[in-house]
């Protein structure tokens, strides 16, 4: 699969296909913990994510499939066998699945507001990469967003990255429609469903090798922030203002561009 996480598409003994990610204790020590925690946090506030499972991948499977030994053609990196993270593969024919949508297709999204909630959750969770999502086709051409890839939560795969608000956005900012107070109320109500005690118990059940002091501390800090209603409210307000400011600047830019076009046309006509 594409990306830097050395992910592979595999078929598992339960009959399903998964995007599998291997444990890397040196370069990405927190990645699998972050993935599992992110899926559980998203699910707790009603954000759609694929099902996930712990996958047991044997050494003979890795030895017999050198294509999963990393993206480099010069020096292959053999992944570790053992317990890996698996995200259920979303592309199930005859459904179509898209990674990128042209803006006119945003009207087909059944859950476009979820991008706002995802952004708030990611900021509170110190997400250090652009939000990734898939768009799964449903009946009558409608589309359902499914959020994927949470390895950059909690300061990234090694916990050392510095987050900032705009990096946690989806790459096409046009998907964030103008906010209003009614939406803010809905977002805060959904954030209030997050039960930190239940989530912490689920994280405690993850494989021991995925858990280390850095990952556990970052997750605990995140759950405390998600449970603080005043932080959720202030984060919503800040993100709303950032989009409104960006929209205003875009309007000014377009107006200046139109004035420039007129001036150029008049000059050309005069000459």
Kinemage of the C-alpha trace (Angstrom):
@kinemage 1
@onewidth
@group {chain A} dominant
@subgroup {mainchain}
@vectorlist {calphas} color= white
{ca unk a 1} P 0.000 0.000 0.000
{ca unk a 2} L 1.055 3.629 -0.519
{ca unk a 3} L 2.559 5.637 2.343
{ca unk a 4} L 5.483 5.495 4.712
{ca unk a 5} L 4.000 3.070 7.255
{ca unk a 6} L 4.950 -0.104 5.345
{ca unk a 7} L 1.300 -1.184 5.203
{ca unk a 8} L 0.197 -4.231 3.215
{ca unk a 9} L -3.166 -5.559 2.067
{ca unk a 10} L -3.689 -9.085 3.370
{ca unk a 11} L -6.392 -11.709 3.596
{ca unk a 12} L -6.988 -13.008 7.117
{ca unk a 13} L -8.289 -16.322 8.432
{ca unk a 14} L -11.664 -14.730 9.273
{ca unk a 15} L -12.313 -14.269 5.534
{ca unk a 16} L -11.834 -10.490 5.569
{ca unk a 17} L -9.158 -8.311 4.005
{ca unk a 18} L -7.192 -5.881 6.143
{ca unk a 19} L -4.654 -3.109 5.753
{ca unk a 20} L -1.948 -4.450 8.068
{ca unk a 21} L 0.687 -2.298 9.777
{ca unk a 22} L 3.708 -3.821 11.471
{ca unk a 23} L 5.228 -2.935 14.830
{ca unk a 24} L 8.435 -0.893 14.562
{ca unk a 25} L 9.931 -0.359 18.015
{ca unk a 26} L 12.667 1.971 16.713
{ca unk a 27} L 11.203 4.320 14.096
{ca unk a 28} L 7.486 4.166 14.980
{ca unk a 29} L 7.222 2.875 18.584
{ca unk a 30} L 3.793 4.426 19.249
{ca unk a 31} L 2.209 3.936 15.821
{ca unk a 32} L 0.105 0.823 16.442
{ca unk a 33} L -1.047 2.040 19.839
{ca unk a 34} L -2.034 5.364 18.256
{ca unk a 35} L -3.928 3.590 15.471
{ca unk a 36} L -5.993 1.504 17.874
{ca unk a 37} L -6.592 4.422 20.255
{ca unk a 38} L -7.640 6.695 17.393
{ca unk a 39} L -10.165 4.207 16.062
{ca unk a 40} L -11.669 3.777 19.524
{ca unk a 41} L -11.787 7.529 20.245
{ca unk a 42} L -13.427 8.244 16.894
{ca unk a 43} L -15.953 5.482 17.403
{ca unk a 44} L -16.810 6.779 20.891
{ca unk a 45} L -18.013 10.132 19.497
{ca unk a 46} L -19.876 8.594 16.571
{ca unk a 47} L -17.303 9.170 13.832
{ca unk a 48} L -17.294 6.369 11.228
{ca unk a 49} L -14.137 4.249 11.062
{ca unk a 50} L -13.487 0.763 9.665
{ca unk a 51} L -13.490 -2.195 12.010
{ca unk a 52} L -10.027 -3.134 13.200
{ca unk a 53} L -8.372 -6.218 14.685
{ca unk a 54} L -5.100 -7.436 16.115
{ca unk a 55} L -3.557 -9.694 13.469
{ca unk a 56} L -1.059 -12.461 14.133
{ca unk a 57} L 1.385 -12.522 11.224
{ca unk a 58} L 3.910 -15.341 11.123
{ca unk a 59} L 7.547 -15.208 10.054
{ca unk a 60} L 6.921 -17.708 7.230
{ca unk a 61} L 4.262 -15.389 5.798
{ca unk a 62} L 6.730 -12.469 5.836
{ca unk a 63} L 9.596 -14.587 4.475
{ca unk a 64} L 7.405 -15.792 1.628
{ca unk a 65} L 6.121 -12.326 0.648
{ca unk a 66} L 9.095 -10.045 0.076
{ca unk a 67} L 6.816 -7.417 -1.514
{ca unk a 68} L 5.816 -6.359 1.995
{ca unk a 69} L 9.415 -5.627 2.988
{ca unk a 70} L 9.071 -1.871 2.664
{ca unk a 71} L 8.824 0.614 -0.228
{ca unk a 72} L 12.549 0.932 -0.936
{ca unk a 73} L 13.815 -0.881 -4.040
{ca unk a 74} L 17.466 -0.494 -3.049
{ca unk a 75} L 17.357 -1.823 0.489
{ca unk a 76} L 14.332 -3.749 1.624
{ca unk a 77} L 13.358 -3.527 5.282
{ca unk a 78} L 12.000 -6.811 6.583
{ca unk a 79} L 9.094 -6.200 8.981
{ca unk a 80} L 8.702 -7.967 12.294
{ca unk a 81} L 6.370 -10.896 12.686
{ca unk a 82} L 3.965 -11.013 15.601
{ca unk a 83} L 0.891 -8.979 16.523
{ca unk a 84} L 0.103 -6.297 13.948
{ca unk a 85} L -2.657 -3.728 13.550
{ca unk a 86} L -5.284 -4.438 10.901
{ca unk a 87} L -7.865 -1.991 9.556
{ca unk a 88} L -10.707 -3.659 7.630
{ca unk a 89} L -10.342 -2.994 3.899
{ca unk a 90} L -13.117 -0.589 2.857
{ca unk a 91} L -13.270 -1.368 -0.867
{ca unk a 92} L -15.879 -4.108 -1.201
{ca unk a 93} L -17.314 -4.519 -4.741
{ca unk a 94} L -19.720 -3.513 -6.112
{ca unk a 95} L -19.283 -0.399 -3.949
{ca unk a 96} L -17.000 2.312 -5.262
{ca unk a 97} L -14.505 3.877 -2.866
{ca unk a 98} L -12.803 7.222 -3.504
{ca unk a 99} L -9.788 8.820 -1.865
{ca unk a 100} L -10.333 12.261 -3.404
{ca unk a 101} L -13.571 14.030 -4.310
{ca unk a 102} L -14.117 17.030 -6.596
{ca unk a 103} L -15.942 19.744 -4.680
{ca unk a 104} L -19.248 19.372 -6.642
{ca unk a 105} L -19.513 15.870 -5.162
{ca unk a 106} L -19.483 17.221 -1.604
{ca unk a 107} L -23.262 17.563 -1.990
{ca unk a 108} L -23.445 13.747 -2.151
{ca unk a 109} L -21.880 13.343 1.313
{ca unk a 110} L -24.265 12.109 3.992
{ca unk a 111} L -21.952 13.096 6.852
{ca unk a 112} L -20.003 16.165 5.747
{ca unk a 113} L -20.363 17.686 9.223
{ca unk a 114} L -18.221 14.841 10.540
{ca unk a 115} L -15.171 16.585 9.079
{ca unk a 116} L -15.685 19.372 11.598
{ca unk a 117} L -15.960 16.942 14.503
{ca unk a 118} L -12.927 15.024 13.241
{ca unk a 119} L -10.888 18.237 13.137
{ca unk a 120} L -11.838 19.152 16.700
{ca unk a 121} L -10.987 15.650 17.950
{ca unk a 122} L -7.668 15.682 16.098
{ca unk a 123} L -6.645 19.050 17.543
{ca unk a 124} L -7.508 17.904 21.061
{ca unk a 125} L -5.598 14.655 20.376
{ca unk a 126} L -2.478 16.460 19.090
{ca unk a 127} L -2.725 14.988 15.599
{ca unk a 128} L 0.372 15.855 13.571
{ca unk a 129} L -0.630 15.020 10.018
{ca unk a 130} L -3.386 15.827 7.562
{ca unk a 131} L -6.611 13.982 8.200
{ca unk a 132} L -7.167 11.054 5.851
{ca unk a 133} L -10.552 9.765 4.775
{ca unk a 134} L -12.220 7.485 2.259
{ca unk a 135} L -15.578 8.037 0.572
{ca unk a 136} L -17.705 4.917 0.214
{ca unk a 137} L -20.530 4.901 -2.296
{ca unk a 138} L -23.960 3.918 -1.048
{ca unk a 139} L -27.439 3.750 -2.535
{ca unk a 140} L -28.576 6.383 -5.021
{ca unk a 141} L -25.042 7.705 -5.453
{ca unk a 142} L -24.755 8.963 -1.878
{ca unk a 143} L -21.346 8.875 -0.190
{ca unk a 144} L -20.345 8.020 3.367
{ca unk a 145} L -17.066 9.324 4.755
{ca unk a 146} L -14.920 6.807 6.634
{ca unk a 147} L -11.895 8.133 8.545
{ca unk a 148} L -8.621 6.209 8.447
{ca unk a 149} L -4.998 6.380 9.616
{ca unk a 150} L -4.520 7.588 13.191
{ca unk a 151} L -0.830 6.825 13.656
{ca unk a 152} L 0.018 10.538 13.927
{ca unk a 153} L -2.190 11.167 16.956
{ca unk a 154} L -0.579 12.052 20.297
{ca unk a 155} L 2.456 13.771 18.781
{ca unk a 156} L 3.063 11.267 15.989
{ca unk a 157} L 4.434 7.718 15.724
{ca unk a 158} L 7.301 8.470 18.110
{ca unk a 159} L 5.505 11.092 20.226
{ca unk a 160} L 7.993 13.872 19.416
{ca unk a 161} L 6.182 15.894 16.723
{ca unk a 162} L 4.748 19.355 17.415
{ca unk a 163} L 1.108 19.724 16.304
{ca unk a 164} L -0.585 22.819 14.932
{ca unk a 165} L -4.214 23.304 14.029
{ca unk a 166} L -4.035 23.547 10.251
{ca unk a 167} L -1.987 20.363 9.833
{ca unk a 168} L -4.859 18.317 11.263
{ca unk a 169} L -7.237 19.500 8.539
{ca unk a 170} L -8.359 17.413 5.602
{ca unk a 171} L -6.234 18.420 2.620
{ca unk a 172} L -9.137 20.076 0.760
{ca unk a 173} L -10.353 22.816 3.138
{ca unk a 174} L -13.423 23.451 0.971
{ca unk a 175} L -15.035 20.434 2.616
{ca unk a 176} L -15.520 22.530 5.799
{ca unk a 177} L -18.761 24.378 5.101
{ca unk a 178} L -19.467 27.657 6.981
{ca unk a 179} L -20.058 26.932 10.684
{ca unk a 180} L -22.951 28.135 12.809
{ca unk a 181} L -24.052 27.984 16.434
{ca unk a 182} L -26.425 25.052 15.855
{ca unk a 183} L -23.575 22.953 14.491
{ca unk a 184} L -21.356 23.956 17.425
{ca unk a 185} L -24.023 22.672 19.802
{ca unk a 186} L -24.213 19.360 17.956
{ca unk a 187} L -20.418 18.944 17.922
{ca unk a 188} L -20.132 19.612 21.647
{ca unk a 189} L -22.972 17.191 22.383
{ca unk a 190} L -21.209 14.453 20.421
{ca unk a 191} L -17.888 15.167 22.135
{ca unk a 192} L -19.690 14.783 25.449
{ca unk a 193} L -20.346 11.106 24.613
{ca unk a 194} L -16.655 10.306 25.000
{ca unk a 195} L -16.286 8.198 28.149
{ca unk a 196} L -12.630 8.359 29.166
{ca unk a 197} L -12.940 5.506 31.699
{ca unk a 198} L -14.309 3.069 29.112
{ca unk a 199} L -11.718 4.150 26.546
{ca unk a 200} L -8.869 3.759 29.026
{ca unk a 201} L -9.993 0.206 29.839
{ca unk a 202} L -10.001 -0.630 26.126
{ca unk a 203} L -6.499 0.802 25.688
{ca unk a 204} L -5.280 -1.222 28.669
{ca unk a 205} L -6.250 -4.391 26.777
{ca unk a 206} L -4.001 -3.632 23.792
{ca unk a 207} L -0.914 -5.828 23.251
{ca unk a 208} L 1.790 -5.072 25.799
{ca unk a 209} L 4.469 -4.418 23.183
{ca unk a 210} L 2.347 -1.613 21.690
{ca unk a 211} L 2.190 0.161 25.047
{ca unk a 212} L 5.083 2.209 26.344
{ca unk a 213} L 5.274 5.128 28.813
{ca unk a 214} L 5.248 7.729 26.025
{ca unk a 215} L 2.139 6.322 24.336
{ca unk a 216} L 0.249 5.799 27.586
{ca unk a 217} L 1.058 9.277 28.890
{ca unk a 218} L -0.004 10.917 25.614
{ca unk a 219} L -3.248 8.950 25.518
{ca unk a 220} L -4.079 9.852 29.117
{ca unk a 221} L -3.418 13.512 28.392
{ca unk a 222} L -5.653 13.327 25.320
{ca unk a 223} L -8.542 11.733 27.219
{ca unk a 224} L -8.314 14.464 29.852
{ca unk a 225} L -8.555 17.144 27.151
{ca unk a 226} L -11.463 15.419 25.412
{ca unk a 227} L -13.312 15.294 28.747
{ca unk a 228} L -12.816 19.028 29.418
{ca unk a 229} L -15.895 20.761 28.001
{ca unk a 230} L -14.279 24.223 28.136
{ca unk a 231} L -11.381 23.017 25.957
{ca unk a 232} L -13.780 21.475 23.455
{ca unk a 233} L -15.772 24.708 23.272
{ca unk a 234} L -12.726 26.946 22.867
{ca unk a 235} L -11.273 24.612 20.208
{ca unk a 236} L -14.519 24.753 18.221
{ca unk a 237} L -14.538 28.544 18.403
{ca unk a 238} L -10.912 28.803 17.338
{ca unk a 239} L -11.358 26.490 14.360
{ca unk a 240} L -14.550 28.278 13.312
{ca unk a 241} L -12.712 31.607 13.346
{ca unk a 242} L -9.804 30.224 11.359
{ca unk a 243} L -12.130 29.036 8.578
{ca unk a 244} L -14.082 32.305 8.582
{ca unk a 245} L -10.833 34.293 8.372
{ca unk a 246} L -9.531 32.109 5.545
{ca unk a 247} L -12.831 32.533 3.668
{ca unk a 248} L -12.689 36.311 4.065
{ca unk a 249} L -9.130 36.402 2.763
{ca unk a 250} L -10.149 34.267 -0.210
{ca unk a 251} L -12.980 36.687 -1.049
{ca unk a 252} L -10.554 39.625 -0.939
{ca unk a 253} L -8.063 37.720 -3.087
{ca unk a 254} L -10.754 36.959 -5.687
{ca unk a 255} L -11.923 40.574 -5.690
{ca unk a 256} L -8.372 41.808 -6.268
{ca unk a 257} L -7.926 39.254 -9.030
{ca unk a 258} L -11.094 40.481 -10.751
{ca unk a 259} L -9.906 44.115 -10.467
{ca unk a 260} L -6.577 43.105 -11.992
{ca unk a 261} L -8.339 41.324 -14.874
{ca unk a 262} L -10.416 44.439 -15.574
{ca unk a 263} L -7.339 46.678 -15.458
{ca unk a 264} L -5.445 44.420 -17.852
{ca unk a 265} L -8.398 44.311 -20.219
{ca unk a 266} L -8.748 48.115 -20.197
{ca unk a 267} L -5.025 48.583 -20.797
{ca unk a 268} L -5.036 46.141 -23.668
{ca unk a 269} L -8.091 47.860 -25.160
{ca unk a 270} L -6.452 51.306 -24.872
{ca unk a 271} L -3.290 50.115 -26.582
